[in-house]
Amino acid sequence: MTSSTPSKTAEQSTNENSNQILTHKLLLVNGVNLNLLGKREPHIYGHTTLADIEKQLVEHAARHGVELICIQSNHEGKLVDDIQHHGLLADKSAQVDAIIINPAAFTHTSVALRDALLATQKPFIEVHLSNVHAREPFRHHSYLSDVAVGVICGLGQLGYQIALDYWLSNMYAVDTNK
């Protein structure tokens, strides 16, 4: 995908908000049908449940002094409300520093999620369990990729771990190899 608007790196986004105090909170957003992980099309998405993935990520973040807030909904408006709340509307001390999002099918349809993410002015990484570019053509377009810090797809649940480790290293200067 080509973009006329280059995405920001975490360092650029953090430097722009250098007067912002880090809360050591990250938001993990999971979209439509991801509540079915482990049951729905395991040959594509694997046998691990979303609860298992979230538990592993929450524990990993906590070991490094970071709170990972996990949300999932099959309803676009609920995701928009939660992104707005955690990214912009909550008290400053309760706002997240960055976002990891697997928008699932909303990737290809949701200008509303894009606008909500942009409104927060928080950097985010887009994650997909499957390689969306090796699937049906309608899955090749993302409304989020051109404004994301990065996109990880096709690596299964490891994609979430890579995204979390990126924020731990680049947002909080944590050595994740320890």
TIFI-694339 format. One line per 10 residues: number of its first residue (from 1); their letters; for each residue x negated, y negated, z of N, C-alpha, C. Coordinates in pm, 1 decimal, decimal comma. Layout:
NUM> A> X:Y:Z:X:Y:Z:X:Y:Z ~ ... $
//
This chain:
1> MTSSTPSKTA> -84,4:117,3:0,0:0,0:0,0:0,0:-88,5:-123,1:0,0 ~ -61,6:-215,8:-85,1:-136,3:-340,0:-91,6:-57,9:-448,4:-20,5 ~ -129,8:-536,6:43,6:-62,3:-641,6:117,7:-130,1:-774,6:90,8 ~ -49,5:-878,1:78,4:-106,4:-1011,0:61,5:-137,1:-1074,2:196,6 ~ -84,3:-1014,5:304,5:-110,1:-1062,9:438,6:-194,7:-959,9:510,7 ~ -323,8:-987,8:530,8:-408,2:-888,9:596,5:-364,3:-868,4:741,1 ~ -375,7:-743,0:788,1:-339,1:-715,2:926,5:-451,0:-764,6:1017,7 ~ -413,8:-787,7:1142,1:-509,6:-836,1:1240,6:-573,4:-718,3:1311,2 ~ -699,4:-731,5:1344,0:-762,7:-631,0:1427,2:-723,9:-659,1:1571,5 ~ -744,3:-561,4:1657,4:-714,2:-581,6:1799,1:-797,5:-695,5:1854,7 $
11> EQSTNENSNQ> -923,1:-703,8:1810,6:-1010,6:-810,3:1860,3:-957,1:-947,2:1819,6 ~ -913,3:-960,8:1694,0:-857,1:-1087,9:1649,9:-732,1:-1121,5:1728,7 ~ -644,5:-1023,6:1746,5:-520,8:-1046,9:1819,9:-550,0:-1081,7:1964,6 ~ -645,5:-1012,1:2025,7:-680,1:-1039,5:2163,7:-744,6:-1176,6:2176,7 ~ -833,0:-1211,4:2082,7:-897,7:-1342,2:2088,4:-797,1:-1455,1:2072,4 ~ -696,1:-1436,2:1988,2:-594,5:-1538,8:1970,5:-517,2:-1560,7:2099,3 ~ -504,0:-1456,0:2178,7:-430,3:-1464,4:2304,0:-527,1:-1462,8:2422,6 ~ -647,4:-1518,6:2404,5:-750,0:-1509,4:2507,4:-709,1:-1578,0:2636,5 ~ -615,9:-1672,1:2629,7:-568,4:-1735,2:2751,7:-462,0:-1649,3:2819,9 ~ -424,6:-1540,6:2756,2:-327,2:-1448,0:2812,2:-400,0:-1347,6:2901,0 $
21> ILTHKLLLVN> -349,4:-1327,9:3019,9:-407,4:-1231,0:3111,2:-352,6:-1094,2:3076,2 ~ -441,5:-996,8:3065,9:-398,7:-861,5:3032,2:-324,1:-799,1:3149,9 ~ -215,3:-731,4:3118,5:-133,1:-667,1:3221,5:-169,1:-520,0:3241,5 ~ -250,0:-466,8:3152,6:-284,4:-324,3:3154,0:-159,6:-237,7:3139,6 ~ -71,1:-283,6:3050,1:49,9:-209,9:3015,1:55,0:-197,2:2863,0 ~ 87,5:-78,0:2817,7:107,4:-51,7:2675,6:247,0:6,8:2657,6 ~ 304,4:-17,0:2541,0:437,1:34,4:2509,4:425,6:140,6:2401,0 ~ 484,9:256,9:2426,5:494,4:363,4:2327,2:639,8:370,3:2281,8 ~ 662,8:343,9:2153,9:796,9:341,6:2096,5:811,3:460,1:2001,9 ~ 915,0:539,8:2022,8:944,5:651,4:1934,2:1085,8:635,4:1880,0 $
31> GVNLNLLGKR> 1098,0:650,0:1749,3:1224,2:626,0:1681,8:1311,2:748,1:1665,2 ~ 1398,1:735,0:1570,2:1506,9:828,5:1544,3:1458,8:972,8:1525,9 ~ 1529,5:1064,6:1588,8:1509,8:1210,0:1580,9:1384,6:1261,6:1650,3 ~ 1302,3:1174,2:1705,0:1181,6:1224,0:1771,3:1213,2:1292,3:1903,8 ~ 1334,0:1272,2:1954,7:1379,4:1347,9:2071,2:1394,4:1496,6:2038,4 ~ 1393,6:1531,3:1909,6:1407,8:1670,5:1865,4:1274,4:1740,5:1841,9 ~ 1164,1:1672,4:1871,1:1032,9:1734,9:1850,2:1025,9:1867,9:1923,1 ~ 965,1:1964,3:1858,4:955,1:2099,1:1912,7:1068,4:2188,6:1866,9 ~ 1177,5:2126,6:1821,9:1294,0:2202,0:1774,3:1321,4:2177,5:1626,4 ~ 1302,3:2055,3:1580,8:1333,9:2016,7:1443,7:1212,4:2038,4:1353,7 $
41> EPHIYGHTTL> 1228,3:2113,9:1250,2:1125,6:2136,6:1148,4:984,9:2152,1:1208,5 ~ 965,3:2253,9:1292,3:833,8:2269,9:1355,4:720,8:2292,3:1255,5 ~ 752,3:2338,6:1135,2:647,9:2355,9:1033,4:593,2:2220,5:987,1 ~ 668,4:2113,1:1009,3:622,4:1977,9:974,6:572,6:1905,0:1099,2 ~ 651,9:1912,3:1207,2:626,0:1828,4:1324,9:562,3:1901,7:1442,1 ~ 549,9:2033,5:1433,3:487,7:2110,0:1540,3:587,2:2157,4:1644,7 ~ 535,2:2227,5:1745,1:618,1:2288,2:1849,5:615,7:2208,9:1979,8 ~ 532,3:2107,3:1988,2:520,6:2027,7:2110,3:637,6:1931,1:2118,8 ~ 694,4:1916,6:2238,1:807,2:1825,6:2256,5:758,1:1682,8:2279,0 ~ 847,5:1588,1:2260,2:814,1:1448,3:2287,0:780,0:1430,0:2434,9 $
51> ADIEKQLVEH> 852,5:1497,0:2522,7:822,6:1488,0:2666,1:680,4:1534,9:2695,9 ~ 636,4:1641,4:2628,9:499,3:1691,3:2648,1:396,9:1588,1:2601,0 ~ 422,1:1529,1:2485,6:330,8:1427,6:2430,7:324,4:1307,8:2524,4 ~ 440,9:1259,9:2567,9:445,0:1143,2:2656,4:372,6:1170,6:2787,8 ~ 394,6:1287,5:2845,4:330,5:1322,4:2973,0:178,4:1318,6:2959,5 ~ 127,2:1378,2:2853,6:-17,7:1379,8:2830,8:-72,1:1237,8:2814,4 ~ -2,9:1155,0:2736,9:-49,2:1019,1:2712,2:-40,6:931,9:2837,6 ~ 68,8:944,7:2912,6:86,0:866,7:3036,3:-26,5:900,9:3134,7 ~ -57,2:1029,8:3148,2:-164,3:1072,1:3239,2:-300,0:1020,4:3193,0 ~ -325,2:1026,8:3063,9:-453,2:978,9:3009,3:-468,2:828,2:3032,0 $
61> AARHGVELIC> -363,7:753,2:3004,8:-367,4:607,6:3026,9:-389,7:577,0:3174,8 ~ -317,6:647,0:3262,3:-327,7:621,8:3406,2:-468,4:648,3:3458,4 ~ -535,6:750,5:3403,0:-674,0:779,0:3445,3:-766,0:659,5:3419,4 ~ -723,7:572,9:3328,9:-804,6:455,4:3295,0:-740,4:325,2:3342,7 ~ -646,4:335,5:3435,9:-587,7:217,0:3497,0:-487,5:143,2:3409,3 ~ -427,3:212,8:3315,0:-330,6:151,7:3223,4:-196,7:222,0:3237,7 ~ -90,7:144,1:3243,9:45,0:198,5:3248,6:98,8:209,3:3106,5 ~ 142,6:327,6:3068,9:204,3:349,6:2938,7:354,7:363,5:2960,2 ~ 429,6:270,5:2901,9:575,8:269,7:2910,0:628,2:337,5:2784,1 ~ 707,4:443,3:2801,3:755,4:522,0:2688,0:904,2:500,4:2666,6 $
71> IQSNHEGKLV> 941,7:471,0:2541,9:1082,3:458,6:2506,2:1108,3:538,2:2378,9 ~ 1228,9:590,4:2366,9:1272,4:658,9:2245,6:1420,7:632,7:2230,8 ~ 1461,8:608,3:2106,9:1604,3:595,6:2079,5:1632,0:631,8:1935,0 ~ 1752,7:680,2:1914,2:1802,3:705,1:1779,0:1877,1:583,6:1726,4 ~ 1878,4:476,2:1805,1:1953,7:356,8:1770,3:1859,4:238,7:1750,2 ~ 1859,2:187,2:1631,2:1768,7:78,7:1594,2:1781,3:-41,5:1687,6 ~ 1902,3:-82,0:1718,1:1923,5:-198,2:1804,5:1867,1:-178,1:1943,6 ~ 1875,0:-58,3:1997,3:1817,9:-28,9:2129,3:1665,9:-43,0:2125,6 ~ 1603,5:6,2:2019,8:1458,7:-9,9:2006,3:1420,4:-157,1:1995,6 ~ 1496,1:-232,8:1918,1:1471,1:-376,7:1904,9:1482,0:-444,0:2041,8 $
81> DDIQHHGLLA> 1588,6:-412,9:2116,3:1606,5:-471,4:2249,7:1488,4:-438,0:2341,0 ~ 1444,3:-312,5:2339,7:1333,6:-271,2:2426,9:1201,6:-335,7:2386,3 ~ 1176,2:-344,8:2257,5:1053,7:-410,5:2210,1:1054,5:-557,3:2250,0 ~ 1167,4:-623,8:2229,7:1177,8:-764,1:2268,9:1156,2:-780,8:2418,9 ~ 1218,0:-693,8:2497,6:1206,4:-704,7:2643,4:1061,5:-687,4:2688,2 ~ 1001,7:-574,7:2652,1:866,6:-543,4:2700,3:759,1:-631,3:2636,1 ~ 786,4:-684,6:2518,4:686,2:-762,4:2449,0:697,6:-912,4:2462,8 ~ 816,6:-961,3:2501,2:835,7:-1106,1:2496,1:924,3:-1160,5:2607,7 ~ 1032,1:-1093,3:2640,9:1132,7:-1150,4:2729,9:1109,0:-1122,9:2878,0 ~ 1038,7:-1017,2:2910,1:1009,9:-986,0:3050,5:916,7:-1092,3:3108,1 $
91> DKSAQVDAII> 910,3:-1098,6:3241,1:812,1:-1186,1:3304,5:674,8:-1153,8:3248,7 ~ 589,1:-1252,5:3239,2:456,1:-1233,9:3179,9:382,7:-1114,4:3240,4 ~ 393,9:-1096,6:3371,1:322,0:-987,4:3437,6:378,0:-850,1:3402,2 ~ 497,6:-845,4:3346,7:560,4:-718,3:3309,7:550,7:-690,0:3159,9 ~ 500,2:-785,8:3083,8:489,4:-766,7:2939,4:372,2:-674,6:2905,6 ~ 385,6:-606,2:2794,0:279,3:-517,5:2748,1:173,8:-595,7:2670,3 ~ 55,2:-538,0:2662,5:-54,6:-599,5:2587,9:-55,2:-557,8:2441,5 ~ -7,7:-436,9:2413,9:-7,7:-384,1:2277,6:94,7:-271,2:2269,3 ~ 118,4:-225,6:2146,6:224,3:-128,2:2121,2:171,3:-16,5:2031,0 ~ 217,5:104,4:2059,6:202,0:219,0:1969,8:342,7:255,4:1926,6 $
101> INPAAFTHTS> 366,4:265,8:1797,2:501,5:294,9:1750,2:502,4:404,2:1644,9 ~ 590,4:501,6:1667,0:625,8:597,0:1563,5:771,3:566,3:1529,6 ~ 794,0:484,7:1427,9:930,5:444,4:1396,4:1012,2:554,1:1328,9 ~ 945,8:664,5:1291,9:1012,7:776,2:1223,7:1084,5:722,0:1100,0 ~ 1206,5:763,8:1076,4:1278,0:723,5:954,1:1301,6:572,8:945,7 ~ 1298,3:503,5:1060,8:1313,5:357,2:1057,2:1196,4:289,7:984,9 ~ 1086,4:362,8:968,4:970,5:312,8:895,5:1010,6:257,6:759,3 ~ 1098,4:329,9:694,3:1131,8:304,6:554,0:1253,3:215,3:536,6 ~ 1315,5:174,5:648,1:1442,4:102,3:637,4:1454,1:-21,3:723,7 ~ 1370,6:-36,9:825,5:1401,9:-134,1:929,5:1320,3:-263,4:924,3 $
111> VALRDALLAT> 1380,7:-362,5:864,9:1326,0:-497,6:873,4:1343,7:-549,3:1016,1 ~ 1447,8:-503,1:1083,9:1474,4:-546,5:1221,4:1360,6:-506,4:1315,5 ~ 1309,7:-383,7:1304,5:1196,4:-343,2:1387,6:1072,5:-425,0:1354,7 ~ 1050,2:-447,4:1227,7:936,3:-530,4:1185,5:945,1:-669,0:1250,0 ~ 1062,1:-730,7:1240,0:1080,5:-865,0:1295,5:1063,4:-865,8:1447,2 ~ 1114,2:-763,1:1514,8:1099,0:-755,1:1660,5:952,1:-743,0:1699,3 ~ 879,2:-657,2:1628,4:736,2:-642,0:1656,2:660,7:-772,3:1631,8 ~ 690,2:-838,6:1522,8:624,0:-966,0:1492,6:658,8:-1073,2:1596,0 ~ 782,3:-1073,0:1643,4:825,6:-1173,6:1741,9:746,2:-1162,7:1871,4 ~ 704,0:-1042,1:1906,9:629,2:-1024,9:2032,2:489,0:-1083,3:2024,1 $
121> QKPFIEVHLS> 436,8:-1094,5:1902,9:298,9:-1137,3:1880,4:199,9:-1044,2:1951,0 ~ 239,0:-918,2:1966,0:151,7:-816,1:2025,2:99,9:-727,8:1912,9 ~ -25,4:-690,6:1917,1:-77,7:-599,8:1814,3:-16,6:-461,0:1830,6 ~ -0,7:-390,3:1719,2:55,2:-255,7:1727,9:-10,1:-163,1:1626,7 ~ -4,3:-35,0:1659,5:-52,0:71,9:1571,9:68,8:157,4:1535,3 ~ 82,0:185,6:1406,6:189,5:271,2:1355,8:137,1:414,8:1347,2 ~ 214,3:508,8:1403,3:174,6:649,4:1407,0:283,6:734,0:1343,0 ~ 242,0:834,0:1266,6:334,6:933,8:1211,2:272,5:1071,1:1229,4 ~ 352,0:1165,9:1274,8:303,3:1302,0:1294,7:265,2:1366,8:1163,0 ~ 349,7:1349,5:1061,8:324,0:1410,1:931,0:256,3:1308,4:838,6 $
131> NVHAREPFRH> 200,5:1359,5:730,8:142,9:1271,4:629,6:257,4:1225,1:539,7 ~ 307,3:1107,1:567,4:423,7:1056,7:493,8:394,8:1040,7:344,7 ~ 268,6:1027,1:307,9:232,4:1008,3:167,0:230,3:1140,3:89,5 ~ 236,9:1251,5:161,8:242,1:1382,8:97,7:385,0:1437,0:96,4 ~ 478,8:1351,9:132,1:618,4:1393,5:139,1:700,1:1323,0:31,2 ~ 829,1:1320,6:48,3:917,3:1261,8:-53,7:879,3:1117,0:-81,7 ~ 897,3:1072,6:-206,1:857,8:936,0:-243,8:921,7:826,4:-158,3 ~ 1045,2:845,6:-112,1:1109,0:740,5:-31,9:1038,5:719,3:101,7 ~ 956,7:816,5:143,2:883,4:804,2:269,9:749,4:731,1:252,9 ~ 713,1:696,0:133,5:583,0:633,8:109,4:579,5:486,7:148,0 $
141> HSYLSDVAVG> 694,3:421,5:153,7:698,2:278,4:186,2:723,1:257,3:335,3 ~ 646,4:167,7:394,3:665,2:130,0:534,2:685,7:-20,0:543,1 ~ 785,3:-59,7:621,1:806,6:-202,1:648,0:711,9:-254,5:755,8 ~ 632,3:-166,1:815,9:546,1:-206,5:927,2:397,5:-207,5:894,5 ~ 354,6:-122,2:802,4:211,4:-98,3:782,0:130,4:-223,3:752,7 ~ 185,3:-314,0:675,3:106,4:-431,3:635,8:84,6:-529,8:749,8 ~ 157,0:-516,1:859,4:138,1:-605,2:973,7:85,2:-530,9:1096,3 ~ 58,8:-401,8:1080,9:2,1:-321,2:1189,0:-149,7:-338,0:1193,7 ~ -207,5:-319,9:1311,1:-353,4:-316,6:1323,5:-407,4:-196,7:1247,3 ~ -334,6:-85,6:1256,4:-375,0:35,9:1187,7:-258,3:130,2:1173,4 $
151> VICGLGQLGY> -276,3:228,6:1086,8:-175,2:331,4:1062,2:-244,0:466,7:1070,1 ~ -185,9:557,5:1148,8:-238,0:692,8:1162,7:-126,4:787,2:1120,1 ~ -153,5:871,1:1021,0:-49,6:965,5:979,5:-111,9:1099,0:942,4 ~ -31,9:1203,6:966,1:-71,9:1336,6:924,0:-157,4:1413,3:1022,3 ~ -183,6:1360,1:1139,4:-270,3:1427,8:1235,5:-192,6:1489,0:1351,2 ~ -61,2:1499,1:1337,1:20,9:1555,1:1444,0:12,7:1469,9:1568,9 ~ 25,2:1536,4:1683,6:25,9:1462,8:1810,2:-107,9:1396,2:1839,3 ~ -215,5:1441,8:1774,9:-345,8:1378,4:1792,6:-342,3:1231,3:1750,5 ~ -255,3:1196,4:1657,6:-243,4:1057,2:1614,8:-209,4:963,8:1729,7 ~ -121,9:1008,7:1819,4:-87,8:928,0:1937,2:-210,2:908,1:2025,8 $
161> QIALDYWLSN> -285,7:1016,3:2045,9:-404,1:1009,8:2131,3:-507,4:913,2:2072,9 ~ -525,2:918,8:1942,8:-620,6:828,2:1876,9:-576,3:683,1:1894,6 ~ -447,8:658,2:1878,0:-396,6:521,1:1894,4:-417,3:473,0:2037,9 ~ -385,8:558,2:2135,2:-405,0:520,1:2275,4:-552,2:494,7:2304,5 ~ -638,8:583,8:2258,9:-782,4:564,5:2281,5:-832,8:436,4:2216,2 ~ -776,3:402,1:2101,5:-815,0:276,2:2036,3:-784,5:157,8:2128,0 ~ -661,9:153,5:2182,7:-627,9:41,1:2271,7:-712,0:44,5:2399,0 ~ -733,2:163,5:2455,1:-815,0:170,9:2575,9:-954,9:115,6:2550,6 ~ -1012,9:151,2:2437,0:-1148,3:105,0:2403,6:-1151,6:-41,3:2362,6 ~ -1060,2:-80,9:2276,3:-1068,1:-213,8:2215,3:-992,2:-322,3:2289,8 $
171> MYAVDTNK> -894,2:-285,6:2368,4:-818,9:-383,7:2445,6:-876,5:-397,4:2586,3 ~ -919,2:-282,7:2642,5:-960,4:-280,8:2782,9:-1106,6:-242,0:2804,9 ~ -1181,1:-219,6:2697,2:-1323,0:-183,6:2704,4:-1347,9:-59,0:2789,8 ~ -1259,0:38,7:2778,3:-1271,7:165,6:2849,3:-1352,8:261,9:2763,0 ~ -1446,0:333,2:2825,5:-1517,8:439,6:2757,3:-1433,0:565,7:2770,0 ~ -1362,1:602,2:2666,9:-1268,8:715,1:2672,4:-1340,2:848,9:2666,9 ~ -1470,1:848,7:2649,5:-1546,4:973,8:2646,8:-1582,1:1022,0:2786,6 ~ -1551,7:942,4:2886,7:-1583,9:980,7:3024,9:-1473,1:1063,0:3083,4 $
//
